[in-house]
Amino acid sequence: MAMAHQTTLAEMVAQSRDVITHPSVETFERYEKRGSLGTAGVYVLAAALIAGILAFLTVLLPGTPGNPFSVFIGGVVGALVNFVIFTAMVYYLGKSLANGTGTWDEVAYSFALFVAPLAVVSGALTFVVALLGGLPVLGWLIGLAGAAGAIIVLVAQAYFGFLAVQSSMNITDTGKALLVLVLSVIGTIVVQIALGVTISVVTGLLPLFILVALIAVVVAMIMRQRA
């Protein structure tokens, strides 16, 4: 039996170029079955690493606040977590609200084709603005161009996301596709906040957990000696 073809990063880059330069539902449908959630995750991870390095270098620039290592790790981990949450939302809401017939693999792969390259573009824009924004005369022009570029990236993400929802979940009703996209964004934000609160609470209670565990160990040792 012949083994299934494994899509390479180079092939995904070529596919990304196609969906970005020829945006349409049909273009996304051409590639949605070429990979899986795992394939998409690797592609997003590769892009997140590049964007993370750019963020690391940005924080190293004079006058830029932040810890470069925290920015790098937080950016990479956050990108992967957000991608998984968001694509899961699109899949779940697409099935439950719009009777979509796609799979999570198709959703994740379709979104990865534009999320990954746009993440790198966004990181590059931030780095260039931070690097050259302080130049005399040209600094404000570079800052203005960076702001315009950020808006363009945001609009592109929304547009490509709208197309990807329709193609990956096979939703022909554009109104329902838009509703799924908007609710997925809101749902992802809510989950992010909930995760942040949970992590903060657990981190804050960690010393107490350690203390209780130590007390339990000491009590167990005392009880064993008396037995």
MOVENHU-V905500 format. One record per helix or strand of 3 or more residues. SS is the DSSP state (helix for helix, strand for strand). FROM is the first residue (numbers start at 1). TO is the last residue. If there is no record, write none. Layout:
BEGIN
ss=SS from=FROM to=TO
ss=SS from=FROM to=TO
END
This chain:
BEGIN
ss=helix from=9 to=21
ss=helix from=25 to=31
ss=helix from=37 to=60
ss=helix from=68 to=98
ss=helix from=104 to=132
ss=helix from=138 to=168
ss=helix from=174 to=226
END
